[in-house]
């Protein structure tokens, strides 16, 4: 997402505009930003606010009326219960405090608690979403697909190549965050260190995610991500 006027940009896991009425959950024209977060700090409320604002900046063209803004959804799927309310899902909308009525500005923020397990569609989905073993996945179609990929190294590499672009974007995001941190400190050294550390953390997280999702060894995961042999030796002790 990019706000050209403010020259700001954010990387997202998924951004889409509903172009048809096939989905029962969303109406045509609605914007959706879905983020999968393992770390709690990646899903703080102010990030949800910021992502929502960036979506609005992209959705409204020059000269268009504010009433043309579409309904927007920022959805965080988090590994833990970030909002700590013990609920499987949280729907956040603005309200008028004095009347308790909705302030209908069209913004919607949803947090899905990935640690929730239960005999509901959402509970089963979260179980499968974070499941490490194909044989324990409840959805039979997904289970067969994951088992096929895990038992076929070529299949693993094919899947990895399909997400390679996203991984490269994530690395660039880490580098950008590092630059911003360094600039804020006003030190050239801080900028360089922040950029390098951000890229390293993101690469380590990608390796761990691939190991957990596809049950790969450290070596196989790094090979699938096309990490250089030199960097593999450097990162392996940190996994």
Secondary structure by P-SEA (a helix, b strand, c coil): cccccccbbbbbcccccccccccccccccbbbbbbbbcccccccaaaaaaaaaaaaaaacccccccccccbbbbbbbcccccccccccbbbbbbbcccccccccccbbbbbbccccccccaaaaaaaaaccccccccccaaaaaaaaaaaacaaaaaaaaaaaaaaaaaaaaaaaaaaaaaaaaaccaaaaaaaaaaaaaaaaaaaaaaaaaaccccaaaaaaaacccaaaaaaccccc
